[in-house]
Each structure stands twice: as structure tokens, then as C-alpha cells.
Amino acid sequence: MATAYSCSNFFDGRWHLTDAVEKYRAWQEAIGRPELTERLFLAAMNLAEHRRGGMFVVLENPGRTAAAIGASQFGEVLMISEGGQLSFYRKSHSVWTL
């Protein structure tokens, strides 16, 4: 039998009872990498708490450069390649690669 857990989250100026624990489990299952899952979820919760927009995308195919260039039309993008290289994109252009 599945157990549902609830926790309180503060957003939109008031407290809400949410099923964040279950949503975290679904995210972790989808990503399949516990350390990465935890870091991204915590960063997202911190951004939400401070009312900062953001988006994290975990890509599994070679289209990550095209996705980074496309997403950079709407904001700054930090792309991490499988080889460990970091690239910063802004307005459809590479600003730097590390």
C-alpha cells in the first residue's frame, strides 16, 4: 500500500500543503541519478522560495547544444557536456566555454 506524505510549502504569499515528497520521488525516478536529482531539486526549491524564475533541463541525447541555443533566446543558459565542459549561452550565442 502506498503512503502519501504531505509537507508545507510557502509560495504565492501563503502556506500550502503539498505532496512535495512524492513529487521529489517521481523526479528522482525519472532522472535516475540521486546526487544530481537532489542538487537540482534543492536549487529549484530555493529559487521558488526567493521568487526567482528558472528552469533545469536534463537532456539524454546529443541535442543539448541545440536546446541550449534555443533556450538562450529566453534567458541565460549554462550547458554541461557529457565530457564535463561548461558553456554559457546568451541570445543564441556562446559567450564562453570552460
C-alpha positions in Angstrom: 0.0 0.0 0.0 1.4 3.4 -1.0 1.8 6.0 1.6 1.2 9.7 0.7 3.3 12.3 2.6 2.5 15.9 2.8 4.6 18.9 3.7 4.0 22.6 3.9 5.5 25.0 1.3 5.3 28.8 1.3 4.6 30.3 -2.1 2.3 32.9 -3.6 2.3 34.7 -0.2 0.8 31.8 1.8 1.4 28.3 3.1 0.2 25.3 1.1 0.0 21.7 1.9 1.8 19.8 -0.9 2.9 16.3 -1.8 6.5 17.5 -2.5 8.0 14.3 -1.1 6.1 12.2 -3.7 6.9 14.7 -6.5 10.6 14.5 -5.5 10.5 10.7 -5.7 9.0 10.9 -9.2 11.7 13.4 -10.3 14.4 11.1 -8.8 13.0 8.1 -10.6 12.8 10.0 -13.9 16.4 11.2 -13.7 18.0 8.1 -12.2 20.9 9.9 -10.7 20.3 10.6 -6.9 23.0 13.2 -6.4 22.0 15.2 -9.5 18.3 14.9 -8.6 18.9 16.2 -5.1 21.0 19.2 -6.2 18.6 20.3 -8.9 15.5 19.9 -6.7 17.0 21.8 -3.8 18.2 24.6 -6.2 14.7 24.7 -7.6 13.1 24.9 -4.2 15.5 27.7 -3.2 14.7 29.7 -6.4 10.9 29.2 -5.7 11.3 30.4 -2.1 13.0 33.5 -3.3 10.5 34.0 -6.1 13.1 33.7 -8.8 12.2 32.0 -12.0 14.3 29.3 -13.6 14.4 26.1 -15.4 16.5 23.0 -15.3 16.5 20.6 -18.2 18.3 17.2 -18.1 18.9 16.0 -21.6 19.9 12.5 -22.6 20.6 12.9 -26.3 23.1 14.8 -28.4 20.7 17.7 -29.0 21.8 19.5 -25.9 23.7 22.2 -27.8 20.6 22.9 -30.0 18.5 23.0 -26.8 20.9 25.4 -25.1 21.0 27.7 -28.1 17.2 27.7 -28.3 16.7 28.3 -24.6 19.2 31.1 -24.6 16.7 33.2 -26.6 14.7 33.5 -23.4 17.5 33.7 -20.8 21.0 32.8 -19.8 21.9 29.1 -20.2 24.7 27.1 -18.6 25.2 23.9 -20.5 27.2 21.0 -19.2 28.5 18.5 -21.8 29.0 14.8 -21.1 32.7 15.4 -21.2 32.4 17.9 -18.4 32.8 21.1 -20.4 30.8 24.1 -19.3 29.4 26.6 -21.9 27.5 29.8 -21.3 24.9 30.9 -23.9 23.1 34.2 -24.2 20.8 35.3 -27.1 21.6 32.2 -29.2 25.3 32.7 -29.0 28.1 31.1 -27.0 29.6 33.6 -24.6 32.3 31.3 -23.2 33.3 27.7 -22.8 35.3 26.4 -19.9 
